[in-house]
Structure formats: structure tokens, C-alpha cells
Amino acid sequence: MTDSMARPEVSSQDLRVHLNAGLAALGLDRVDAEQRNLLIRYLALMQRWNATHNLTAVRDLLEMVARHLLDSLAVLPFLPEGAVADIGSGAGLPGIPLAICRPAQAFTLVEPAAKRVAFLRHVIADLGLTNVRVAAQSSEDYHPDFLPEVIVSRATAPLARLDAMTRHLQGPHTQVLAHKGPGVEAELADWRRAATLHITHQDLVIPDLPPRLLLSWRVSVTTP
């Protein structure tokens, strides 16, 4: 749907129906009512800030449900436990939706752009997300005291670039989850280090979206 066809007056009930149907299609019925409320509030904040800060090219709230919420939450069944670093978080995707649905899990949103950092901090405060913090820096400059147990990235960069950006964060106990769309085969072909890794592939079937693929790997201590 183009911006010219966007529906600016979408009721919260319309959003809730759309979200509920999408979560059911993904097998995520365990997302509780309060978490669903927070997800909808998050979209409302994104739309409000988008008017002046251009956080996302998606303007239609119903389209945001699929493109932002469901696309992010499709990763949830495959998300390991442990501290998560969301690399190139942007407007908080996939970190914010995942953190809403995993309140006992710690998330760090790594994002260098000042306007997006301001938005992320506002969202965290407004939604009362005590399990989320923002690292206002590039992933290359992000050097936490403890390596994350999970690195997640949603279409931040081609795989070879993403790997280079996060090599210093990939310890032997770190699981990397790269959420990719069409064209991932070419990215794999251009990523020389892929041949040294055991990479698993998980198809993600998300309502109203083209096929997605979740790639996952863990670096062996013997990997060069």
C-alpha cells in the first residue's frame, strides 16, 4: 500500500483485530493482553514521531502491524534465552516488540542515529520497559563489559557486513540471528566466512509479507 492510500484514521480496535489475527497465524497466542496493548501503543508512538522524524517509510498503521510487529515477532519462537543485543535497532525493530513479549529478558538496542535514539528512549519510558536499554553508538563502537548471549539483526546490512560489524561481539556462547528477506542467497555467496560456519536456516511465514528467512550461527572457538 502506498502512502497516498494510507488510512490515517485507524481505530485501536482495527489494530487489535489485525494484530490478533497475525499472532494467531504465527502461533503466538501466548502473547498476553497487556503485551498486545503495549505493542499497539508502540505503533501509535512510532506513527506520532514519524510525522516529524521520518523513522520509517511505512505510514499506514495496519501495514505497520505486519511490516514491523509481526515481522519482528516471527523471530520469537527461535530467540534463545540470555542478554540480547539488537544491532542497528533503528526505530526499535525487532528489539522493542521482542522485549515487550520477553519481559524477563534483557535487551540492548544498539543505534547511533540521534533522532532514533531519542525515540527509543521515549518508547522505553512511555511503555515502562525496564528490561531495555539503549547503546547510542555504532555496533563497531559498542564494547560492553560482557558479550551478549544473543545478537539479533533485522535487515541491518548484508551478511558479510553484519558479520564484520559484530565480530568483536561474537563470543563462543553468542548466538547470532539474522532476519533476512529476498536476495539472501547473493549475500551468502558474497560472504566468504560463511563456509567456516554452521549456519542454520529457518523459513518465516508472515501474513501479508514476502517470504523471510532467519539465519542463525554460533562461532566455534576454533573458527579462524
C-alpha positions in Angstrom: 0.0 0.0 0.0 1.4 3.4 -0.9 1.5 6.5 1.3 -1.3 8.1 -0.8 -3.5 5.2 0.0 -2.7 5.2 3.8 -5.5 5.2 6.3 -4.7 7.8 8.9 -7.8 7.1 11.0 -7.4 3.5 12.0 -9.1 2.6 15.3 -7.3 0.8 18.1 -9.9 -2.0 17.7 -8.9 -2.4 14.0 -5.3 -2.6 15.0 -6.1 -5.1 17.7 -8.1 -7.4 15.3 -5.3 -7.2 12.8 -2.6 -8.0 15.4 -4.6 -10.8 17.0 -5.1 -12.5 13.6 -1.4 -12.2 12.8 -0.3 -13.5 16.1 -2.6 -16.5 15.8 -1.2 -17.2 12.3 2.3 -17.2 13.8 1.3 -19.5 16.6 1.9 -16.7 19.2 -1.3 -17.0 21.1 0.7 -16.9 24.3 1.4 -13.2 23.9 -0.9 -11.8 26.6 -3.4 -9.0 26.6 -1.1 -6.4 28.3 1.7 -7.2 25.8 -0.7 -6.7 22.9 -1.7 -3.4 24.4 1.9 -2.3 24.6 2.6 -3.4 21.0 -0.3 -1.2 19.8 0.9 1.7 21.9 4.4 1.3 20.4 2.9 1.6 16.9 1.0 4.7 17.9 4.2 6.3 19.2 6.0 5.4 16.1 3.3 7.0 13.9 3.3 10.1 16.0 7.1 10.6 15.9 7.2 9.6 12.2 5.3 12.8 11.3 8.4 14.8 12.1 11.3 12.4 12.5 10.9 10.1 9.5 11.6 6.9 11.5 10.1 4.5 8.9 8.8 4.7 5.3 5.7 2.8 6.3 3.0 5.3 7.2 -0.1 3.1 7.3 -0.8 1.7 10.8 -2.4 -1.5 9.6 0.6 -2.1 7.3 2.9 -1.4 10.3 1.3 -4.3 12.1 2.6 -6.8 9.5 5.8 -5.0 8.4 7.0 -4.1 11.9 5.3 -6.1 14.7 4.6 -9.5 13.0 7.9 -9.4 11.1 9.8 -8.8 14.3 7.8 -11.3 16.4 8.2 -14.1 13.9 11.7 -14.5 15.5 10.3 -15.0 19.0 10.0 -18.8 18.9 13.6 -19.1 17.9 15.0 -16.5 20.3 17.4 -18.1 22.8 17.5 -17.0 26.4 20.1 -14.6 27.6 21.0 -10.9 27.1 20.2 -9.7 23.6 21.9 -7.0 21.5 19.7 -5.6 18.7 22.2 -4.4 16.1 21.2 -1.4 14.1 17.9 -1.2 16.0 16.6 1.8 14.1 13.1 2.5 15.5 13.4 -0.5 17.8 12.9 -3.3 15.4 13.0 -6.2 16.2 14.2 -5.3 19.8 11.2 -3.5 21.2 8.5 -6.0 20.1 10.6 -8.9 21.3 11.3 -7.2 24.6 7.6 -6.5 25.2 6.9 -10.2 24.8 10.0 -11.3 26.8 9.9 -9.0 29.8 12.3 -11.2 31.8 15.0 -11.0 29.2 17.5 -8.1 28.9 17.7 -6.2 25.6 20.2 -3.6 24.4 19.2 -1.5 21.4 22.4 -0.5 19.5 21.6 2.5 17.4 23.9 5.5 16.5 21.3 7.9 15.0 20.4 10.7 17.5 16.8 11.1 16.4 16.2 7.3 16.6 17.9 7.1 20.0 15.6 9.9 21.3 12.6 7.9 20.1 13.8 4.7 21.6 14.4 6.3 25.0 10.9 7.9 24.8 9.3 4.5 24.0 11.2 2.8 26.9 10.0 5.4 29.3 6.4 5.7 28.0 5.9 1.9 27.9 7.7 1.3 31.2 10.1 -1.3 29.6 12.5 -2.0 32.5 14.3 -4.7 30.5 15.5 -2.5 27.7 18.4 0.0 27.4 19.9 1.9 24.5 23.5 2.0 23.5 23.8 5.2 21.5 26.7 4.2 19.3 27.5 2.2 16.2 27.9 -1.6 16.6 31.7 -1.2 15.9 32.0 1.1 18.9 29.8 -0.9 21.1 32.1 -2.8 23.6 30.0 -4.0 26.5 31.5 -5.4 29.7 30.0 -8.7 28.9 29.4 -10.2 25.5 25.8 -10.6 24.5 24.4 -14.1 24.5 22.2 -13.3 21.5 22.8 -10.9 18.6 19.8 -10.1 16.5 19.6 -8.0 13.4 16.7 -7.3 11.1 17.9 -6.3 7.6 20.6 -4.0 9.0 23.3 -4.8 6.5 24.4 -7.6 4.1 25.6 -10.7 5.9 29.3 -10.1 5.3 29.0 -6.5 6.6 26.9 -7.6 9.6 29.4 -10.2 10.5 32.3 -7.7 10.2 30.3 -5.2 12.3 29.8 -7.7 15.1 32.8 -9.9 15.1 34.1 -8.4 18.4 30.7 -9.2 20.0 30.6 -12.9 18.8 31.9 -15.0 21.7 31.7 -18.8 21.8 28.4 -18.6 23.7 26.8 -16.0 21.4 24.0 -17.0 19.1 23.6 -14.7 16.0 20.2 -14.4 14.5 20.0 -12.5 11.1 16.5 -11.8 9.8 16.6 -11.5 6.1 14.3 -11.0 3.1 14.6 -11.9 -0.6 18.2 -11.8 -2.0 19.8 -13.6 0.9 21.4 -16.2 -1.5 23.5 -13.5 -3.1 24.6 -12.2 0.3 25.7 -15.7 1.3 27.7 -16.1 -1.9 29.5 -12.8 -1.1 30.2 -13.8 2.5 33.5 -15.8 2.4 33.5 -16.6 6.1 30.1 -18.4 5.8 32.0 -21.5 4.6 33.6 -21.8 8.1 30.4 -21.5 10.0 27.5 -23.9 10.6 24.6 -21.8 9.6 21.0 -22.9 10.1 18.1 -21.6 8.1 14.5 -21.2 9.2 11.7 -20.1 6.9 9.5 -17.4 8.4 5.9 -17.3 7.0 4.4 -14.0 8.0 0.9 -12.9 6.9 0.8 -10.2 4.2 4.6 -10.3 3.6 7.0 -11.9 1.2 9.0 -15.0 2.4 11.5 -14.3 5.1 14.5 -16.3 6.3 16.1 -16.5 9.7 19.8 -17.4 9.6 21.5 -18.5 12.8 25.1 -19.3 13.7 27.4 -19.6 16.7 31.1 -19.1 16.3 33.2 -22.0 17.4 36.3 -21.3 19.5 38.3 -22.9 16.7 36.9 -20.8 13.9 39.6 -18.6 12.3 
